[in-house]
């Protein structure tokens, strides 16, 4: 069962099949993906990502939520904690947090608001505060969000051939 988290403006909830079109549209937008993989996702790639979300919750007890704007009921993003087996060097040794918002939701403070709710849940669920995340060096908006959340860079590396910054919160 995916817990529902609520903030002043947002509801974080589990994915349902009817969320797929909004999710696929978000991941097909070059404004969303330019720092996350560098290219828009195909429907097939979006589907593989989409079905991975409930699989995380079912198999490992954590995962990603739909980020929904309360006022409109619209899905504006996705985020949570993943176990992605990335094969990074150095490897992650703590729960990995991530977030992605639709281009229309950028610049409104939603990422920070949602990620704070995720962290509060994560601290209780995992019994720890030291989460990790990875962000492209050019993604200044997400780097600012990470800073507000208490993340600090601890190394730079490459992931799938692209430079990335690994961050940890403590």
N, C-alpha and C positions, 0 to 999 in steps of 0.2 A: 504494500500500500504506500503510495506516494503522499507524504504529508503536504498539506496546503499551508502556505505561509502568506501572511498579509502585512502590508505596510500601509502607510497613509494613502498612497496612490496606486499601489500595485497588488496583484494577487499572483502568487507563484503556485502552480498546480501541475499535476501530471499531464502528460500528453494523451490525447485521444485521437482516434483516426481522423476526425474532421479537422484537426489542426494541420494536417499534412500540406494542404494547398498554401496556407500562409507561411509555413516553414519553408517549403520549396521556393516560394516567391522570395522570401528573405535571402536564402542562400544562393539564389540566382542573380542577386543584385550586386554588381561590381563595387558599389559603394560600401557594401557590408564585407565582401570577401577580399578586398584589395590587400588587407594585412593578415587575413586568415586563409592561408593557402594560395593567395595571389590570383585566383581566377574564380569566376562564378561556378557554382555546382550544377551539374546536370540533374535532371529529375531522378535518375538512377542513383547518383551519389547522395542526393538529398534523402531519398528513401532509405538507403543504407544507414545514414546518420539517424534518421527519424526512428527506425525500428531498434537502433542501438539504445535509445533513451530508456524505454521500458525494460529492456534487457538488463541494463545496469541496476535498476531498482530491484528487479527480480533476483538477480544472481549475487550482487554484492551489497545490497542494502542502501545504496546511495546512487545518485545520478543527476540528471538535468531536469529542470522544470521548464514549463512554458511560463514566460513573463507576460502577464496580461494587464492591460490598463483597466483599472476598475471603472472609471467614468464611461468608457466606450465599450468595454468588453473585448477590445481588440487584442490579438496576440501581437506584442511588440518586440519579442525576443525570446531567447533561451539562455539558460545558464544553470550552473550547479557544480557538482563535484564528479570527476570522472576517474576511472581506472583504465587508461588507454593503452598501456603497454607500449609506449612510444619508442623505446630503444634509444633514448637520449644519452649523451655523454656530457656531464655526469647524469646518471639516472635520477629520477625523482624518488625521494624517500619519505614523502608526506602526501596527503590527499591533494589532488590537483583541482583548483578552482578555475572556472572559465565562464565567460559571458559573451553574448553577441546580441546586438539590438538592430532592428530594422532601421534603415536610413531615416525614416520619418520620426523615429524616437531619439535620434542622436541630439546631444546638446541640451537635454532637459533634466539631467540629473538622475534619470531612471536607472542607468547602469550602477551607479553608486548605491542608490536606494535598494535595488534588488540584491546586489552583492552583499550588502550589510546584513540583510535578512538571511541570506545563505550562510554567511559566516556565523551568525548567532545559532542557526540550526546546526551547522557543522561542529562548532565547539561543543555543543551538548551531545551530538551523535558520536563524534570521534573521540571526545574527551581530550582534545588538544587544540592549540591555537596556531600551530606552525604549518600553515597551508602553503602550497606553491602554485605558481602560474607561469605561463610563458607568453611573451608579447613581442611582436616585431618591433625593432628599434624605431621605425618610422611612425608607429601607432601612438602618437603623443597623447591622444584622448584616453586610450586605455591605460597608458602609463600614468596619467594623472589620476584616473580612477584607482589604480593599484596603490598609488602613493597615499591617497585618502583612506584606503583600507588598511594601511600599515605595512604594505609590501615594500621590500627593498631589493634591488638587484643583487645577486650573489655571483653570477657568472654570465658570460656570453658564449654561445655555441651555435651550431647549425642544426636545423631540423628540415629534412627533405631538401637539403641544398641551400636553404635560405637562412640568413643570420637571425638569431632570436636571443632575447634576454630572458634568463630564468630569474624569477623573483621568489622571495620567501617572506612570509609574515611571521612574526615571532611573538 
